[in-house]
Amino acid sequence: MVELSREALHVSVSDPVSTSMNFLNEVAGRFPDAISLAAGRPFDEFHSAADVDKHLQAYLTHLRESGISDVQSRVLLTMYGRTNGHIGGLIARMLDVDEDIRVPDEAVMVTAGCQEAMVIALRGLCAGPGDVVLAAEPCYVGFTGAARILGIDVVPVPESPDGLRPSTVREVAAAVRAGGRTPKALYLVPNFANPSGVSLPVATRRALLDVAAEADLLILEDDPYGLFGLDDEPRPTLKSLDTDQRVIYLGSFAKSYFPGVRVGFLVADQPVVDAAGRRTVLAEELSTVKSMLTVNTSALSQAVVGGMLLDSGFSLRGANQAKIQFYRQNLRTLLAALERHFSGGPVRWNSPSGGFFVVVDVPVDASEELLEVSAREHGVLWTPMRFFYLGDGGSHAIRLSCSALEPAQVDEGVRRFAGFLASV
Amino acid sequence: MVELSREALHVSVSDPVSTSMNFLNEVAGRFPDAISLAAGRPFDEFHSAADVDKHLQAYLTHLRESGISDVQSRVLLTMYGRTNGHIGGLIARMLDVDEDIRVPDEAVMVTAGCQEAMVIALRGLCAGPGDVVLAAEPCYVGFTGAARILGIDVVPVPESPDGLRPSTVREVAAAVRAGGRTPKALYLVPNFANPSGVSLPVATRRALLDVAAEADLLILEDDPYGLFGLDDEPRPTLKSLDTDQRVIYLGSFAKSYFPGVRVGFLVADQPVVDAAGRRTVLAEELSTVKSMLTVNTSALSQAVVGGMLLDSGFSLRGANQAKIQFYRQNLRTLLAALERHFSGGPVRWNSPSGGFFVVVDVPVDASEELLEVSAREHGVLWTPMRFFYLGDGGSHAIRLSCSALEPAQVDEGVRRFAGFLASV
């Protein structure tokens, strides 16, 4: 009879981050009445199964109007199809309308969510054991997890309270090279980062592009929250400022549409040259990697997303006004409640200009044990910031999220959170 | 301006197999009138977009009848959901009805196609640099490609004309251990393998289970073609014969439903014990790996497959009678045409008892150059068997596929193929 030892399985099975996340889910399961200021998922009442059919029909109509026969459109929806997907052109148009990003259709690869886009980019770029990636720290656990699956080392670049500093990137890249390894890329979330909530000023974005050029780094720009600013101030993506094709842009529809559709994308317009001088584009080269991970992205999910893009006139910003207002109200509610309960006291927090997250610095060690106390005795859940650090770090900080709740719950959650902090 | 060198990208980007497959696609593109005895994809006229909606509705009805509220069912279809998927129970029931495989629901993980199932199983099982997998050779390129993405070595176990010999598995496993490495698992396709077409006798299946137990190997059983026998003779999967949970079963709906839905699954009911004595099931442990690859499988695609399973009374065998008859006729047509053109001559071929593929031994080097000649001058495409070998091997053999064509095209394809072989 087979019996496997958990310790003999790959490190990614039992890595500390997933253990932590499992712990969080497990605590949430044991205290179902606790308000979750931990869950960073989108609010779940914006979409229904009816949207799915509406958008699928819109896509089928579009195919018909584009002169694609019923036979071809059946093949597109049911067969394997192109590895890089069949809605790359629609996504490129959306990027042009919403983000001022202009790339050829063939630079877009449709992926099984943004998570797969990270895996593919990492796999393609890191070829040898000395190839590493830099990442702003605290860092989204999906990125470090993707790297761990592939055995790629992530070197943290500590964020300041204003976000990533270009000079720190320069220093870390130089130290990595001095240690005999090659930093291939820098991962960052420029807008309302998960978990820090911080956004980069435009001047910093430009300076990061300069440092990347100097240090011969690509930039992996992940932008799931860019739509959800507290104001309408434009926040240009690094990709839109990228004049020398240094940025690989990672996109998600999880927040701007819905997560269950599992469609994301990557934009990789970097020229690639082989020994014989043949030129291609990086997204095309990465299709081999995609084909060995998932062959291609659900043709059905792609069609539904394609229909949504058509219906929205290629503007997620336009189509998501209700969501944008909802998340603004939630974040304002969260910040106002923090002000009300903690103003003038020892507890400090940052003031993100958008997104789903706020970081609170607390005078106690924000441990898993304390989280359990908070859930059991105060009915409120939060995320220890230490989950987002590769080494030590984040021990006295907490991430609060306001995306999956109604405003009144956010308010009540912070009241409970204040009661919890007062008790420890 | 960035310019990347193709040679500096990861080896999986430019691995010889994908280069070969690209070459094949490129030749097919240049000679669109050539009949493709190369394409192993399913015939594309069995499904339409209407099926998709029908099955989605069937799933929604099922949820309603199971007492799941409209709110919960909306969340199920649009949100992130459980990493291992929401139709594992329906798949477990299908495995019971069709395959005599009885496993608990939580042993089933729904994946983004069978390709992702391979990646997840490989990643979870191979922890250290000395952990390798064995694979029957000639081998499906998706498996060797998945291993290459993860940097896992595949050690070939040469197939005999009757398929894998248990004694060879024993020898190769012992040689790997003698070389200081650990063989963690053996990959095989028991029914009508791609590319060899060969099926394993039941006694061989049992003997392979015994050898796996002796050599402390798990078995990765991939069974995409099992439905498509020339007769109704039962061919028990290794998983159904597996009394000590040695087999991880990899499943696909690409042939039994349609590829564009991108839903596959793995069955891993192996007990896992950690240092503290806590017991789980392997599929649950692998969910961390899944979450870092694609988070979860398109909820929408899962719902559509779930509806199909409900509609079919949990029997793919029952629901696929039209396909089964179609592929039988195609394979019979292919075998009869080979008999007609080559009987008594120097060209030999095998006689698979089902599936999509036949292997032809030819008296010439079946090279890419010759394939191009065949396409240009004779209007017929085929696959060099050397694509399916990790080292040398397969140089004088060709894979013919009959799955994506009408019977008359199969017939004409073989006529052209005979003309081609007579000319070289």
Interface residues (C-beta under 8 A of the other chain):
Chain A: M1 V2 E3 L4 S5 R6 E7 A8 L9 H10 V11 S12 V13 S14 D15 S18 R41 P42 D44 E45 H47 S48 A49 V52 D53 L56 L60 S73 R74 V75 L76 L77 T78 M79 Y80 G81 A112 G113 Q115 E116 V119 R123 G124 L125 C126 A127 G142 G145 A146 R148 I149 L150 G151 L218 D244 Q245 R246 A254 F258 P259 G260 V261 R262 V263 Q270 P271 V272 V273 D274 A275 T280 L282 E285 L286 T288 V289 S291 M292 L293 T294 V295 N296 T297 S298 A299 L300 S301 V304
Chain B: M1 V2 E3 L4 S5 R6 E7 A8 L9 H10 V11 S12 V13 S14 D15 S18 R41 P42 D44 E45 H47 S48 A49 V52 D53 L56 L60 S73 R74 V75 L76 L77 T78 M79 Y80 G81 A112 G113 Q115 E116 V119 R123 G124 L125 C126 A127 G142 G145 A146 R148 I149 L150 G151 L218 D244 Q245 R246 A254 F258 P259 G260 V261 R262 V263 Q270 P271 V272 V273 D274 A275 T280 L282 E285 L286 T288 V289 S291 M292 L293 T294 V295 N296 T297 S298 A299 L300 S301 V304
